[in-house]
Amino acid sequence: MRGTADELNTVLRRLRGRGGRGPFSLRERNRTSWHLDTRPGASLFEAQGTVEGSLEHGVLVLRLRVQLNPTRFLAHQGDPNPGAISLKRPHEALYPDPEVEARLSARTLDGGDNVLTTPAQVPAFDKRDPWWAGILRTYTGHIRKLIVDLLTPTGSRAQLDRAEFDAIRTAEVQLEFYHPDAVSWVANFRNALNVADDASGSRLYRGAEGQRNAVAAYLGLTKDARLKVYAKDVGRVRFEVVFKGASRISQLVLRNGLSPSHGIADRFICLRDEAVKQLRKAWGKVMQVTQETAATGDMFDFMARLNSGVPAENRRTMLSLLGNHRRLTATPSAGIAPEPVCRALVREGILVPAGIVTRGPRRYALAPEWSEMFDRLLGRSDAVRSLH
């Protein structure tokens, strides 16, 4: 941008903010260079870069690496409709909501607040493409306008030559599905993938790393793209297709019919299409190594239900009886299965009454879905087919 020394000094003061307030912080490196960074917790995007130039010669050049998170941006909007968000002032739309941040961070295993939790935030499939295109354009448009307004507010005589998003250096495309025990699903996927990769020698498995209570598995897709899989929360498995390298991403954009001169939102949408293609290629292997993982999650659910109705001292015996016999007869009150315990397990869906009893203690059977679970886990065919 261009202007007189006084006008450019005013630009620097606006970037620095007043009293430590504002989206950016500015630190002097030397007489012709400054560090420019977003303040922690001040906005729904992050940026790091420099301001360079000569006030005497009337020129300043800003270069920023901007980290965008449109999912987090959408999660913090009271009204998630792109039209409503576009009507907000940039600093209002881009300021994080502390209550939303606290609520979502407490819910997710990795401590992040980039998660969508309401139906209004995720429309039906037939409306999702234009919806996300609107969100991306609104989000990137607000960021650009926020920066431009800081540099050249109304009444400023400084001139801005250009303010555009340049090359994409890294991009993550997120897809999710729901599972009753996402942690177990991912753990089994990670372990099975490791074993399968060792056996095949393909070396596509790239290892794992953790962030707080989330542990992610990485699978190589191409030379410049990899798949990250982790449990975002207890019931949500997140897949992230990660593209790296500005030149490689530019090639993908060109191959899909766009050029680097297209808008940043259009290029992101193009990468989303490419991510779907890559995930489709890898999906067969994902399903192959996870086909036996459902029973593990079911067992955790079973034990939670069992523990809620059976005293601690009897749980091991009760598990053995139900897993091996698939039936249970009520015992006297001092036994392992008194009638109140059996009724509690009926309410939990573990037991079902077995036949009509006219004399003697009541008889129960393990519910068919749990009996089939034990068959899968133990490699048997003992599931009860008749309850009489």
C-alpha positions in Angstrom: 0.0 0.0 0.0 1.0 3.6 -0.6 0.7 6.9 1.2 2.6 9.6 3.0 4.8 8.9 6.0 2.0 10.2 8.3 -0.7 8.1 6.6 1.4 4.9 6.8 2.2 5.6 10.5 -1.5 5.8 11.1 -1.8 2.4 9.3 0.8 0.9 11.7 -1.0 2.3 14.7 -4.3 0.8 13.6 -2.6 -2.6 13.1 -1.1 -2.4 16.6 -4.4 -1.7 18.2 -5.1 0.4 21.3 -4.3 -0.9 24.7 -3.7 -4.4 23.5 -7.0 -4.6 21.9 -7.9 -5.5 18.3 -7.3 -8.6 16.2 -3.6 -8.1 15.5 -0.4 -7.4 17.4 2.5 -5.5 15.8 6.1 -5.8 17.0 9.0 -3.8 15.5 11.9 -5.8 14.0 13.9 -2.9 12.8 13.2 0.5 11.2 11.7 -1.0 8.0 10.2 -4.3 9.2 7.5 -5.4 11.8 6.1 -8.7 12.9 2.3 -8.9 12.5 0.3 -11.7 14.3 -3.2 -12.3 15.4 -3.8 -12.0 19.1 -4.6 -15.3 20.9 -8.3 -15.7 21.3 -9.1 -12.5 19.4 -10.5 -13.9 16.2 -11.8 -17.0 14.4 -8.7 -17.2 12.2 -5.0 -17.1 12.8 -2.3 -15.2 10.8 1.4 -14.6 11.1 3.5 -12.5 8.9 5.4 -9.2 8.4 5.0 -5.6 7.4 7.9 -4.3 5.4 8.7 -1.1 3.6 9.9 2.5 3.9 7.7 5.2 5.4 10.0 7.8 3.8 9.3 6.3 0.4 5.6 5.9 1.1 5.4 2.1 0.6 4.3 -0.7 3.0 4.0 -4.4 2.0 2.0 -6.9 4.2 2.6 -10.6 3.8 0.5 -12.9 6.0 0.1 -16.7 6.3 -3.5 -17.1 7.2 -4.8 -20.2 8.9 -8.5 -20.6 8.2 -11.0 -22.8 10.1 -14.5 -22.5 8.5 -15.9 -25.3 10.7 -14.9 -23.3 13.8 -16.2 -20.1 12.3 -19.6 -21.7 11.6 -19.8 -23.3 15.1 -19.5 -19.8 16.7 -22.4 -18.2 14.8 -25.7 -17.8 16.6 -27.5 -18.0 13.2 -25.6 -20.4 11.0 -27.3 -19.2 7.7 -24.7 -17.8 5.3 -27.0 -14.9 4.5 -27.4 -13.9 8.1 -23.7 -14.2 8.7 -22.8 -12.1 5.7 -24.9 -9.2 7.2 -22.7 -9.1 10.3 -19.8 -6.7 10.5 -16.5 -8.5 10.0 -15.2 -8.0 13.5 -18.5 -9.2 15.0 -18.7 -12.4 12.8 -15.0 -13.2 13.4 -14.9 -12.8 17.2 -15.1 -16.1 19.1 -17.9 -16.7 21.5 -16.4 -17.7 24.9 -19.4 -19.7 25.9 -19.4 -21.7 22.6 -15.7 -22.3 22.9 -16.0 -23.6 26.5 -18.9 -25.8 25.7 -17.5 -27.4 22.6 -13.9 -27.7 24.0 -15.4 -29.7 27.0 -17.2 -32.0 24.6 -14.4 -32.9 22.1 -11.6 -35.3 22.9 -8.9 -33.1 21.3 -10.1 -30.0 23.1 -11.0 -28.2 19.9 -14.1 -26.2 19.3 -14.3 -26.8 15.5 -17.3 -29.1 15.6 -20.9 -28.8 14.4 -23.5 -30.0 16.8 -26.9 -28.8 15.6 -29.1 -29.7 12.6 -29.2 -26.0 11.6 -25.4 -26.1 11.1 -25.5 -29.1 8.8 -28.3 -29.0 6.1 -29.6 -31.9 4.1 -27.2 -33.5 1.6 -29.0 -32.0 -1.4 -28.4 -28.5 0.0 -25.0 -29.0 1.4 -22.8 -28.0 -1.6 -24.3 -24.5 -2.0 -24.5 -24.1 1.8 -20.8 -24.7 2.3 -19.9 -22.6 -0.7 -21.8 -19.8 0.9 -20.1 -20.3 4.3 -16.6 -20.3 2.7 -17.3 -17.2 0.6 -18.7 -15.4 3.6 -15.9 -16.4 5.9 -13.1 -15.5 3.6 -14.9 -12.3 2.5 -15.1 -11.2 6.2 -11.4 -11.8 6.8 -10.4 -9.8 3.7 -12.7 -7.0 4.6 -11.5 -6.9 8.2 -7.9 -6.5 7.1 -8.8 -4.0 4.3 -10.8 -1.9 6.8 -7.9 -1.8 9.2 -5.5 -0.6 6.5 -7.8 1.9 4.7 -10.8 2.9 6.8 -13.3 5.5 5.6 -11.5 8.8 5.3 -8.0 7.4 4.9 -5.9 8.7 2.0 -3.6 5.7 2.0 -4.1 3.6 -1.1 -4.3 -0.2 -1.2 -2.9 -1.7 -4.4 -3.9 -5.3 -3.8 -5.4 -7.5 -1.1 -6.0 -11.1 -2.1 -5.5 -14.6 -0.9 -2.5 -16.2 -2.6 -1.4 -19.9 -2.9 -2.9 -22.5 -0.6 0.0 -24.2 1.2 -1.9 -26.8 3.3 -5.5 -27.8 3.3 -7.6 -30.2 5.4 -11.0 -31.5 4.2 -13.1 -33.0 6.9 -15.7 -35.8 6.7 -17.4 -37.4 9.6 -19.6 -40.4 10.5 -21.2 -41.4 13.8 -20.5 -44.5 15.8 -21.7 -45.5 19.3 -18.1 -45.9 20.4 -15.9 -43.8 18.2 -12.8 -44.3 20.4 -12.9 -48.1 20.1 -13.5 -47.9 16.4 -10.5 -45.7 15.8 -8.3 -47.7 18.2 -9.2 -50.9 16.3 -8.7 -49.2 13.0 -5.3 -48.0 14.0 -4.2 -51.4 15.3 -5.6 -53.4 12.4 -4.1 -51.0 9.9 -0.7 -51.4 11.5 -0.9 -55.2 11.3 -2.2 -55.2 7.7 0.4 -52.8 6.6 3.2 -54.8 8.1 1.9 -57.9 6.4 1.6 -56.3 3.0 4.8 -54.2 3.2 3.0 -51.3 1.5 4.1 -48.9 4.3 1.1 -46.7 3.8 0.5 -46.6 7.6 2.2 -43.4 8.8 1.8 -44.0 12.5 -0.2 -42.2 15.2 -0.1 -39.2 17.4 -2.2 -37.8 20.2 -3.7 -34.5 21.2 -5.2 -34.5 24.7 -7.6 -37.4 24.7 -7.7 -38.0 21.0 -5.2 -40.3 19.2 -5.1 -40.1 15.4 -4.0 -42.7 12.9 -2.4 -41.5 9.6 -2.6 -43.3 6.3 -0.7 -42.2 3.2 -2.9 -41.6 0.2 -0.5 -40.1 -2.3 2.9 -38.5 -2.1 1.4 -35.2 -1.1 -1.9 -36.3 0.6 -2.6 -38.3 3.7 -5.6 -39.4 5.7 -6.0 -38.6 9.3 -8.6 -40.6 11.3 -9.5 -39.9 15.0 -12.4 -39.7 17.4 -13.5 -36.1 17.6 -15.9 -37.0 20.4 -17.2 -40.2 21.9 -19.7 -40.7 19.1 -18.0 -39.1 16.1 -15.2 -40.4 13.9 -13.5 -37.7 11.8 -11.6 -38.2 8.6 -9.3 -35.5 7.4 -7.8 -35.6 4.0 -4.7 -33.4 4.3 -3.0 -31.9 1.3 0.5 -30.4 1.6 2.6 -28.3 -0.7 1.7 -25.1 -2.5 2.9 -26.4 -5.9 1.1 -29.7 -5.6 -2.1 -28.1 -4.5 -1.9 -25.6 -7.4 -1.5 -28.6 -9.7 -4.7 -30.2 -8.3 -6.6 -27.0 -8.7 -5.4 -26.8 -12.4 -6.3 -30.4 -13.0 -9.8 -29.8 -11.8 -10.4 -26.9 -14.2 -9.5 -23.9 -12.1 -6.5 -21.7 -11.9 -4.6 -20.0 -9.0 -6.4 -16.8 -10.0 -9.8 -18.1 -9.0 -11.2 -17.1 -5.7 -10.0 -18.8 -2.6 -13.4 -20.3 -1.8 -13.6 -21.9 -5.3 -10.2 -23.4 -4.8 -11.2 -24.9 -1.5 -14.4 -26.4 -3.0 -12.2 -27.9 -5.7 -10.0 -29.5 -3.1 -13.0 -30.9 -1.3 -14.0 -32.7 -4.5 -10.4 -34.1 -4.8 -10.5 -35.2 -1.2 -13.7 -37.2 -1.8 -12.0 -39.0 -4.8 -9.0 -39.9 -2.7 -11.1 -41.1 0.2 -13.2 -43.2 -2.1 -10.0 -45.0 -3.3 -8.9 -45.7 0.3 -12.3 -46.6 1.7 -12.0 -50.3 0.7 -9.0 -50.7 2.8 -10.6 -48.8 5.7 -13.5 -51.1 5.7 -11.4 -54.2 5.3 -9.3 -53.5 8.4 -12.3 -52.4 10.5 -14.8 -55.1 9.6 -14.4 -56.8 12.9 -14.3 -53.8 15.2 -18.0 -53.3 15.9 -18.0 -56.1 18.6 -15.4 -54.3 20.7 -17.5 -51.2 21.0 -20.6 -53.3 21.7 -18.8 -55.0 24.6 -18.1 -51.6 26.2 -21.8 -50.8 25.9 -22.7 -54.2 27.3 -20.4 -53.9 30.4 -21.7 -50.4 31.1 -25.3 -51.8 31.2 -24.2 -54.9 33.2 -22.3 -52.8 35.8 -25.3 -50.6 36.4 -27.4 -53.5 37.6 -25.0 -56.0 39.2 -23.0 -55.5 42.4 -19.2 -55.3 41.8 -18.5 -58.6 43.6 -20.7 -60.6 41.2 -19.9 -58.9 37.9 -17.2 -61.3 36.8 -19.3 -64.4 37.5 -22.3 -62.8 35.8 -20.3 -62.0 32.7 -19.0 -65.6 32.5 -22.5 -67.1 33.0 -24.1 -64.9 30.3 -21.2 -65.2 27.9 -21.1 -69.0 28.1 -24.6 -70.2 29.0 -26.6 -67.3 27.5 -29.3 -68.0 30.1 -29.8 -67.1 33.8 -32.1 -68.4 36.5 -33.0 -66.1 39.4 -31.3 -67.0 42.7 -32.2 -66.3 46.4 -31.4 -62.8 47.6 -28.0 -63.9 48.9 -27.0 -65.3 45.4 -25.5 -63.8 42.4 -28.7 -63.1 40.5 -31.6 -62.2 42.9 -34.8 -61.2 41.3 -34.2 -57.4 41.7 -30.9 -57.7 39.8 -32.6 -59.7 37.0 -35.3 -57.2 36.6 -32.7 -54.4 36.5 -30.9 -56.2 33.7 -34.2 -56.6 31.8 -34.7 -52.8 32.0 -31.2 -52.4 30.7 -32.0 -54.6 27.7 -29.5 -57.3 28.6 -32.0 -60.0 29.7 -35.4 -61.0 28.4 -37.9 -63.3 30.3 -37.5 -66.8 29.0 -40.9 -68.6 28.8 -43.7 -68.8 31.3 -42.8 -70.0 34.8 -45.6 -71.4 37.0 -43.4 -72.8 39.7 -39.9 -72.2 40.9 -37.5 -69.3 40.2 -37.9 -67.1 37.1 -35.7 -67.9 34.1 -34.2 -65.3 31.7 -32.2 -65.4 28.5 -29.5 -63.1 27.2 -31.1 -60.7 24.7 -30.5 -62.0 21.1 -28.4 -59.0 20.0 -26.0 -59.5 23.0 -25.9 -63.2 22.5 -24.8 -62.6 18.8 -22.2 -60.2 20.1 -20.6 -63.0 22.2 -20.7 -65.3 19.2 -18.7 -62.8 17.2 -16.2 -62.2 20.0 -15.7 -65.9 21.0 -16.0 -67.4 17.5 -19.0 -69.5 18.5 -22.6 -70.2 17.4 -24.3 -70.4 20.7 -26.8 -67.5 20.3 -30.1 -68.4 21.8 -32.7 -68.8 19.0 -35.7 -69.7 21.2 -36.6 -68.1 24.5 -38.6 -71.1 25.8 
